[in-house]
Amino acid sequence: MIDLFASPSILGLVLLGTALGITVGAIPGLTGTMLIALSLPLTFSMEPVNGLVLLVAMYVGAVSGGLISATLLRMPGTPAAIMTTLDGFPMATSGKPGRALGLGVGASLIGGLISWLALWQLAEPMADLSTKLGPFELFSMVILALAMLAGVGDSTRARGLLAGSLGVLVAMPGMHPASGELRWTFGFTFMNEGFRLIPVLIGMFAIGKILQDLTSKDGKVEQVSGNDSAWIALSVWISNLSNLIRSSAIGTFIGILPGIGANIGSLAAYMAAKRASKKPDKFGNGSEEGIIASEAANNATVGGALIPLISLGIPGSVIGAVLLGALIVHGLQPGPLLFRQNPEAVHAIIGTVLVSNLMMFMIMISCAKWISKLSSIPKKILFPLVTGCCIWGAYALNGMWFDVSVMLLFGIIGWRMEKAKLPLAAFVIGFVLAPIAEENLCAGIMASGGSYLPLLTRPISLCLLITAIALIIWKRKSKETNTNHSPS
Amino acid sequence: MFVRIFQNAIRKNNLCSQPLVIKNIAGAGGTIGSRTARDAEADGHTILCLHDGIYTAQHYGNADWGPADFEPIAATGRSGVVVAVEEDSPYSSLSELMQEANQRPYQLVYGTNLGAPNHYSALFLQKGKPGAKFRFTQTGGGAKRLAQLKGGHIDLTGFSVAEYQQFKDAGIKALASLGEEREPSFPNLPTAKEENIEATHSLIQFWWAPKGTSKDKISYLQNLLKRAMVTDEIKDQFKNLHMEPIVYVGEDLIHAIKQRSKRLQGITLEKPTPMPPLEWIVLIVAGVCVFFAYRENKTV
């Protein structure tokens, strides 16, 4: 593995892929999936190993880049960075943009390295474990995630739940995730796929934020300023060690599960960190732990998603599926035999995750000073630029103007929701989780012949549900004791 | 993915003066893409490449248009389909398994992508053994079907030959292929017909132009595709994807389309398991939340 990465051309490819990935990751609306799908044909003519190295490096870069715009502009560059906006932006507006970036970049590196270790050492046993999860288990897992959702942001329970259920409702139109029948499309074909994640996301966060800033009456706009260092002292990392390890482990595991990506990984890690934290009220107001959890986990999903891909040929994410296509086009058969038949390809993939994470860290840390200047660009230049990127990104997704209108519509919705103090994060999480929950519940019911009983009779599913209920009860309890202790 | 192979071959061999621009319109089983192509200008510049999904979406009721709303250009490439079970499955042959599906109908869980060609492979199998019934469940794409099969959450499923080639070492086994002949990649695998199940199915990639595209435009495209099919690039990639490099134009093409449409007409869909009306439940929850949030506003 070492001699492979001693070659300057391979290192150049990793550098190129990582840098391109960071760039598309940082631009709201452009995603790593897009970059990799567009680059795939270019790799047809390359040596298989070179092509894989380039694509995997792009994957790592794209997951990492999102934190830049999430932190400085409160616009997640990729879905994976949604949770980073919650704490990264408040910290940046409080005069510490460098520190916020530094924490995100450092946590990304550590998350990436821990999942790389898992990929390197545990690929086979972990891939086997993940197949034990059937539709009922996956449904219960989503319920557990929703139980955690009750604590997003600092709004009241009714508002959080309202925003979450609105998100679920917005996910409903289109093809039923299980039966394949059409629902709430009102006869329009372009509605068959419903509202897509990317237009909704960039609309709510990017366009909504622009509208909010443009219409703020007193002309007071939350401005990121400050010129602090992005270097974070080692002692900070040591005191966050358990958070880092937990978040990376959650991210890696979620990455392994097919169909659930980096956004859910960072969500789950964020929630878990908030539960475990001694200062949960800091979350949402610039918590260091929040940034670390979100960013460690989303980078960890990359290694996780590659585990079933190379050991079983099962992609753990959309990008994983594109990479699977790349392997096949190059005549490589993913699966247990890949380790024996094409060890150099496996080593290239695993090695790239390591090298690319290191390069990502170096690129982002050395540019942090320069990157944080981004937010001092005057709004009259920045806003048209970001709006242009958003429109381009939404259109490029499928070449449909419908997606652009969806994005603008959700810009207005996001802006109004913010005014009504409805948490955007809860909305997006409801939107992302609903189809997964519905598909798995319905698939389970179809497989069981209409019975809901396996939810309770399958041990893993039962455990997950009990944990979810326990979380809700525990939260109520702790809230009660809190109010008892603190007279308000 | 499939079209990108053509793009690459056409560009490398300078077969066309204009570049081939691919617009990948993902989602909803290809219906959004096929609708876009149907409504495009019939100038020969916008064409559609789609597999059997164009037939099944219409039959399943998710699209009120189908092959008849396009001018066929060509069919290029056929993928075989296999039926697979987990390695330790008690069934060692398709006839045994179908016997079981016949004696205990609706017990064997078949993982599919409902409404997609993969679902129809199973419907053809049922038809091939009168009385045999599967219990269908939504599993999704090939990778998800593999994971669910491995984990024992479904009893059987279908894969394209290319998918099976990728997945076979992950601990699954194919019982039969659904071709007329044995698959060249798996000469030891019997066909369903050899097992006395009268079922055949395969995936063909079709190229379509919007209705009203002129004859010479179509024949130009036919020529372009035919010339692309003999390039080394295409030959290599088809081999990697385990696709048979068939080319149908003219009479052969019309015949293939007619035959596929006709076979679907013999399939009747059964009423699926009722789904929980989650959308209405959530609507009610949202309504209740609005009420509480409103009350909160008043008290604050």
Boltz contact constraints between the chains, C-beta under 6 A:
constraints:
  - contact:
      token1: [A, 41]
      token2: [B, 4]
      max_distance: 6.0
  - contact:
      token1: [A, 41]
      token2: [B, 8]
      max_distance: 6.0
  - contact:
      token1: [A, 44]
      token2: [B, 8]
      max_distance: 6.0
  - contact:
      token1: [A, 131]
      token2: [B, 147]
      max_distance: 6.0
  - contact:
      token1: [A, 131]
      token2: [B, 150]
      max_distance: 6.0
  - contact:
      token1: [A, 131]
      token2: [B, 151]
      max_distance: 6.0
  - contact:
      token1: [A, 132]
      token2: [B, 151]
      max_distance: 6.0
  - contact:
      token1: [A, 134]
      token2: [B, 151]
      max_distance: 6.0
  - contact:
      token1: [A, 134]
      token2: [B, 153]
      max_distance: 6.0
  - contact:
      token1: [A, 158]
      token2: [B, 289]
      max_distance: 6.0
  - contact:
      token1: [A, 158]
      token2: [B, 292]
      max_distance: 6.0
  - contact:
      token1: [A, 158]
      token2: [B, 293]
      max_distance: 6.0
  - contact:
      token1: [A, 158]
      token2: [B, 296]
      max_distance: 6.0
  - contact:
      token1: [A, 159]
      token2: [B, 293]
      max_distance: 6.0
  - contact:
      token1: [A, 161]
      token2: [B, 289]
      max_distance: 6.0
  - contact:
      token1: [A, 162]
      token2: [B, 289]
      max_distance: 6.0
  - contact:
      token1: [A, 162]
      token2: [B, 293]
      max_distance: 6.0
  - contact:
      token1: [A, 165]
      token2: [B, 282]
      max_distance: 6.0
  - contact:
      token1: [A, 165]
      token2: [B, 285]
      max_distance: 6.0
  - contact:
      token1: [A, 165]
      token2: [B, 286]
      max_distance: 6.0
  - contact:
      token1: [A, 168]
      token2: [B, 282]
      max_distance: 6.0
  - contact:
      token1: [A, 169]
      token2: [B, 282]
      max_distance: 6.0
  - contact:
      token1: [A, 172]
      token2: [B, 279]
      max_distance: 6.0
  - contact:
      token1: [A, 175]
      token2: [B, 28]
      max_distance: 6.0
  - contact:
      token1: [A, 178]
      token2: [B, 138]
      max_distance: 6.0
  - contact:
      token1: [A, 179]
      token2: [B, 114]
      max_distance: 6.0
  - contact:
      token1: [A, 179]
      token2: [B, 272]
      max_distance: 6.0
  - contact:
      token1: [A, 179]
      token2: [B, 275]
      max_distance: 6.0
  - contact:
      token1: [A, 180]
      token2: [B, 114]
      max_distance: 6.0
  - contact:
      token1: [A, 180]
      token2: [B, 115]
      max_distance: 6.0
  - contact:
      token1: [A, 189]
      token2: [B, 35]
      max_distance: 6.0
  - contact:
      token1: [A, 192]
      token2: [B, 28]
      max_distance: 6.0
  - contact:
      token1: [A, 192]
      token2: [B, 31]
      max_distance: 6.0
  - contact:
      token1: [A, 192]
      token2: [B, 32]
      max_distance: 6.0
  - contact:
      token1: [A, 193]
      token2: [B, 27]
      max_distance: 6.0
  - contact:
      token1: [A, 193]
      token2: [B, 28]
      max_distance: 6.0
  - contact:
      token1: [A, 193]
      token2: [B, 32]
      max_distance: 6.0
  - contact:
      token1: [A, 258]
      token2: [B, 143]
      max_distance: 6.0
  - contact:
      token1: [A, 258]
      token2: [B, 144]
      max_distance: 6.0
  - contact:
      token1: [A, 258]
      token2: [B, 147]
      max_distance: 6.0
  - contact:
      token1: [A, 312]
      token2: [B, 170]
      max_distance: 6.0
  - contact:
      token1: [A, 313]
      token2: [B, 166]
      max_distance: 6.0
  - contact:
      token1: [A, 313]
      token2: [B, 167]
      max_distance: 6.0
  - contact:
      token1: [A, 314]
      token2: [B, 143]
      max_distance: 6.0
  - contact:
      token1: [A, 314]
      token2: [B, 146]
      max_distance: 6.0
  - contact:
      token1: [A, 314]
      token2: [B, 147]
      max_distance: 6.0
  - contact:
      token1: [A, 315]
      token2: [B, 143]
      max_distance: 6.0
  - contact:
      token1: [A, 325]
      token2: [B, 1]
      max_distance: 6.0
  - contact:
      token1: [A, 331]
      token2: [B, 240]
      max_distance: 6.0
  - contact:
      token1: [A, 333]
      token2: [B, 166]
      max_distance: 6.0
  - contact:
      token1: [A, 335]
      token2: [B, 169]
      max_distance: 6.0
  - contact:
      token1: [A, 335]
      token2: [B, 170]
      max_distance: 6.0
  - contact:
      token1: [A, 336]
      token2: [B, 169]
      max_distance: 6.0
  - contact:
      token1: [A, 337]
      token2: [B, 169]
      max_distance: 6.0
  - contact:
      token1: [A, 398]
      token2: [B, 25]
      max_distance: 6.0
  - contact:
      token1: [A, 399]
      token2: [B, 23]
      max_distance: 6.0
  - contact:
      token1: [A, 438]
      token2: [B, 278]
      max_distance: 6.0
  - contact:
      token1: [A, 442]
      token2: [B, 275]
      max_distance: 6.0
  - contact:
      token1: [A, 443]
      token2: [B, 137]
      max_distance: 6.0
  - contact:
      token1: [A, 443]
      token2: [B, 138]
      max_distance: 6.0
  - contact:
      token1: [A, 446]
      token2: [B, 137]
      max_distance: 6.0
  - contact:
      token1: [A, 446]
      token2: [B, 273]
      max_distance: 6.0
  - contact:
      token1: [A, 447]
      token2: [B, 109]
      max_distance: 6.0
  - contact:
      token1: [A, 447]
      token2: [B, 137]
      max_distance: 6.0
  - contact:
      token1: [A, 450]
      token2: [B, 273]
      max_distance: 6.0
